[in-house]
Amino acid sequence: MITPPARSGWLWIQHGFRAFTSRPFELLFLFFGLIFCNLAMSLIPILGAVLPFIVGPVLGMGLMLACRDIDQGKPFSSSALFSSFRTPALRPLLIMGALYTLCIVGALASSIPVDDGALWKYITEPVKVDPKELVKTNIGMGMLTFFSVFTPAAMTFWYGAPLIAWHGMSVSKALFYSFFAVWRARTAFLTYLLAWCGIITFLALLTSLAGGVGGILLLPLMLSMSLVMYCSFYFSYKELFGRDLTA
């Protein structure tokens, strides 16, 4: 585990963009498969609200594997999305997903005393929220509370899945290493975050200036940027833990 310089955050995005442009259709195929699986799970009564989060690390590793194969010049596998279902990492990945879900719920719950449940209601029952009433609430402070609580949790889970799947770590050990890897790379991640904010803002402005044509292009642009983000995540992992990527 290394401590990358601040400029690495921008380099991760560049590498992610190159990986995406080298195999865009294959990655889009996997990404649409991921979206379809999440939609299908969300339709399951009661469990549908949490299943996409619990199974998320398992399916997410499929995209990570595809990025690794592209990086290493290996052939594309159409079944990569489900590759982790056939490995011993399945159970710990599901445990990690369950813990991640609990952290999200806990972070949301922490905002209830601050905004009288406005953010909780907005997330859990969006169709019942009146936008005019929402602006009268203290939801801004609720969001600030949520992010203050959730950010350390996000650092803990950020690299948990690949550390479990590719390094054979236990859940607790993977979460420990993930937190301190992100902390040590905090300047690179700050660059990474600011760069993405700039890219998304630029694309939003560009599509708004383009009028109706921009609206048509917005969805494929956002899908493409989501995939570039997945690819850049792989390259950040490669820089921090690259010596063991052959696992």
C-alpha positions as CSV (number, residue, x, y, z in Angstrom):
1,M,0.0,0.0,0.0
2,I,1.5,3.3,-1.1
3,T,0.7,7.0,-0.6
4,P,0.1,8.5,-4.1
5,P,0.7,12.2,-4.9
6,A,-2.2,14.5,-5.4
7,R,-2.0,14.4,-9.2
8,S,-2.8,10.7,-9.2
9,G,-6.5,11.6,-8.7
10,W,-6.5,13.1,-12.2
11,L,-4.4,10.3,-13.7
12,W,-6.9,7.7,-12.4
13,I,-9.7,9.5,-14.4
14,Q,-7.5,9.6,-17.5
15,H,-6.6,5.9,-17.3
16,G,-10.3,5.1,-16.7
17,F,-11.3,7.1,-19.8
18,R,-8.7,5.3,-21.9
19,A,-9.9,1.9,-20.7
20,F,-13.5,2.8,-21.5
21,T,-12.8,4.1,-25.0
22,S,-10.8,1.0,-25.8
23,R,-13.8,-1.4,-25.1
24,P,-16.9,0.8,-24.8
25,F,-19.5,-1.6,-26.1
26,E,-18.3,-4.5,-23.9
27,L,-18.3,-2.3,-20.8
28,L,-21.7,-0.9,-21.6
29,F,-23.0,-4.5,-22.0
30,L,-21.9,-5.3,-18.5
31,F,-23.2,-2.0,-17.1
32,F,-26.7,-2.5,-18.6
33,G,-26.6,-6.0,-17.1
34,L,-25.8,-4.5,-13.7
35,I,-28.6,-2.0,-14.0
36,F,-31.1,-4.7,-15.1
37,C,-30.1,-6.9,-12.1
38,N,-30.6,-4.0,-9.7
39,L,-34.0,-3.2,-11.2
40,A,-35.0,-6.9,-11.0
41,M,-33.9,-7.1,-7.4
42,S,-35.7,-3.9,-6.5
43,L,-39.0,-5.5,-7.6
44,I,-38.8,-8.2,-5.0
45,P,-41.3,-7.4,-2.2
46,I,-39.8,-6.1,1.1
47,L,-36.3,-7.2,0.3
48,G,-36.1,-5.2,-2.9
49,A,-35.2,-2.0,-1.0
50,V,-32.0,-3.5,0.4
51,L,-30.9,-6.4,-2.0
52,P,-29.2,-4.1,-4.6
53,F,-26.9,-2.8,-1.8
54,I,-26.2,-6.2,-0.3
55,V,-25.4,-7.8,-3.6
56,G,-23.7,-4.7,-4.9
57,P,-20.2,-5.7,-4.0
58,V,-20.6,-9.0,-5.7
59,L,-21.8,-7.5,-9.0
60,G,-19.4,-4.6,-8.7
61,M,-16.5,-7.0,-8.7
62,G,-17.6,-8.2,-12.1
63,L,-17.0,-4.7,-13.6
64,M,-13.7,-4.5,-11.7
65,L,-12.7,-7.9,-13.2
66,A,-13.6,-6.6,-16.7
67,C,-11.4,-3.4,-16.1
68,R,-8.5,-5.6,-15.0
69,D,-8.9,-7.8,-18.1
70,I,-8.9,-4.7,-20.3
71,D,-5.9,-3.3,-18.5
72,Q,-4.0,-6.6,-18.9
73,G,-5.0,-7.1,-22.6
74,K,-7.1,-10.2,-21.8
75,P,-10.2,-11.3,-23.8
76,F,-13.5,-9.9,-22.7
77,S,-15.8,-12.3,-20.8
78,S,-19.5,-11.7,-21.1
79,S,-20.1,-13.6,-17.8
80,A,-17.6,-11.4,-15.9
81,L,-20.5,-9.7,-14.1
82,F,-21.4,-12.9,-12.3
83,S,-17.8,-14.2,-11.8
84,S,-17.8,-13.6,-8.0
85,F,-20.8,-15.8,-7.5
86,R,-18.6,-18.7,-8.4
87,T,-15.8,-17.9,-5.9
88,P,-15.2,-18.4,-2.2
89,A,-15.4,-14.6,-1.9
90,L,-19.2,-14.7,-2.4
91,R,-20.1,-15.1,1.3
92,P,-17.8,-12.4,2.7
93,L,-18.8,-10.0,-0.1
94,L,-22.5,-10.5,0.8
95,I,-21.6,-9.9,4.5
96,M,-19.8,-6.7,3.5
97,G,-22.8,-5.6,1.5
98,A,-25.1,-6.2,4.4
99,L,-22.8,-4.1,6.7
100,Y,-22.7,-1.4,4.1
101,T,-26.5,-1.3,4.0
102,L,-26.6,-1.0,7.7
103,C,-24.2,1.9,7.6
104,I,-26.3,3.7,5.0
105,V,-29.4,3.3,7.1
106,G,-27.5,4.4,10.3
107,A,-26.2,7.5,8.5
108,L,-29.6,8.4,7.3
109,A,-31.1,7.8,10.8
110,S,-28.5,10.2,12.3
111,S,-30.1,13.0,10.3
112,I,-33.6,12.5,11.8
113,P,-32.9,14.5,15.0
114,V,-31.5,17.4,12.9
115,D,-34.2,17.8,10.3
116,D,-37.1,16.0,11.9
117,G,-36.9,13.2,9.4
118,A,-37.1,15.3,6.2
119,L,-34.1,13.6,4.5
120,W,-35.2,10.1,5.7
121,K,-38.7,10.7,4.2
122,Y,-37.3,12.2,1.0
123,I,-35.1,9.1,0.5
124,T,-37.5,6.4,1.6
125,E,-40.8,7.8,0.3
126,P,-40.0,10.4,-2.4
127,V,-43.4,10.2,-4.0
128,K,-45.1,11.4,-0.8
129,V,-42.8,14.4,-0.4
130,D,-44.2,17.9,-1.3
131,P,-41.4,20.0,-2.8
132,K,-42.9,23.1,-1.4
133,E,-43.0,21.8,2.1
134,L,-39.5,20.3,1.7
135,V,-37.9,23.7,1.3
136,K,-39.3,24.8,4.6
137,T,-37.5,22.0,6.4
138,N,-34.0,21.8,7.8
139,I,-33.0,19.2,5.2
140,G,-29.8,21.0,4.4
141,M,-28.4,20.3,7.8
142,G,-29.8,16.8,7.6
143,M,-27.7,16.2,4.5
144,L,-24.7,17.7,6.1
145,T,-25.1,15.3,9.1
146,F,-25.6,12.4,6.8
147,F,-22.4,13.0,4.8
148,S,-20.4,13.7,8.0
149,V,-21.4,10.3,9.3
150,F,-21.3,8.4,6.0
151,T,-18.0,9.7,4.7
152,P,-15.8,7.6,7.2
153,A,-18.0,4.6,6.5
154,A,-17.5,5.1,2.7
155,M,-13.8,5.2,3.2
156,T,-14.0,1.9,5.2
157,F,-15.9,0.1,2.4
158,W,-14.3,1.8,-0.6
159,Y,-11.8,-1.0,-1.4
160,G,-13.4,-3.7,0.7
161,A,-14.7,-5.8,-2.2
162,P,-11.4,-6.1,-4.2
163,L,-9.4,-6.7,-1.0
164,I,-11.7,-9.6,-0.2
165,A,-12.0,-11.0,-3.7
166,W,-8.4,-10.5,-4.9
167,H,-6.4,-10.7,-1.7
168,G,-8.5,-13.2,0.2
169,M,-8.8,-10.9,3.2
170,S,-11.5,-11.3,5.9
171,V,-14.2,-8.7,6.0
172,S,-12.8,-6.9,9.0
173,K,-9.3,-6.9,7.7
174,A,-10.4,-5.6,4.3
175,L,-12.4,-2.8,5.8
176,F,-9.5,-1.8,8.0
177,Y,-7.0,-1.7,5.1
178,S,-9.6,0.2,2.9
179,F,-10.0,3.0,5.4
180,F,-6.3,3.6,5.9
181,A,-5.6,3.3,2.2
182,V,-8.1,6.1,1.4
183,W,-6.8,8.1,4.3
184,R,-3.3,7.9,3.1
185,A,-4.4,8.8,-0.4
186,R,-6.6,11.7,0.8
187,T,-4.9,14.4,-1.3
188,A,-5.2,12.3,-4.4
189,F,-8.9,11.6,-3.6
190,L,-9.5,15.3,-3.1
191,T,-8.1,15.9,-6.6
192,Y,-10.2,13.0,-7.9
193,L,-13.4,14.5,-6.3
194,L,-12.8,18.0,-7.5
195,A,-12.0,16.8,-11.0
196,W,-15.2,14.8,-11.2
197,C,-17.2,17.7,-9.9
198,G,-15.7,19.9,-12.6
199,I,-16.4,17.3,-15.4
200,I,-20.0,16.8,-14.3
201,T,-20.6,20.5,-14.1
202,F,-19.1,21.1,-17.5
203,L,-21.2,18.3,-19.1
204,A,-24.3,19.7,-17.4
205,L,-23.6,23.2,-18.7
206,L,-22.8,21.9,-22.2
207,T,-26.0,19.9,-22.5
208,S,-28.1,22.8,-21.2
209,L,-26.6,25.1,-23.8
210,A,-27.3,22.6,-26.5
211,G,-31.1,22.7,-25.8
212,G,-33.2,19.8,-26.9
213,V,-30.3,18.0,-28.5
214,G,-28.4,18.3,-25.2
215,G,-31.3,16.6,-23.3
216,I,-31.1,13.6,-25.7
217,L,-27.3,13.3,-25.2
218,L,-27.4,13.7,-21.4
219,L,-28.4,10.1,-20.6
220,P,-25.7,8.4,-22.7
221,L,-23.1,10.9,-21.5
222,M,-24.0,10.2,-17.8
223,L,-23.9,6.4,-18.5
224,S,-20.5,6.8,-20.1
225,M,-19.2,8.9,-17.3
226,S,-20.5,6.3,-14.8
227,L,-18.4,3.7,-16.6
228,V,-15.4,5.9,-16.7
229,M,-15.8,6.3,-12.9
230,Y,-15.9,2.5,-12.5
231,C,-12.7,2.2,-14.6
232,S,-11.0,5.0,-12.7
233,F,-11.8,3.2,-9.4
234,Y,-10.0,0.1,-10.7
235,F,-6.9,2.2,-11.6
236,S,-6.9,3.9,-8.2
237,Y,-6.9,0.4,-6.7
238,K,-4.1,-0.7,-9.0
239,E,-1.9,2.1,-7.8
240,L,-2.5,1.5,-4.2
241,F,-2.5,-2.3,-4.1
242,G,-1.1,-3.1,-7.6
243,R,1.6,-5.5,-6.4
244,D,-1.1,-8.1,-5.6
245,L,-3.3,-7.7,-8.6
246,T,-2.4,-11.0,-10.1
247,A,-4.4,-12.7,-7.3
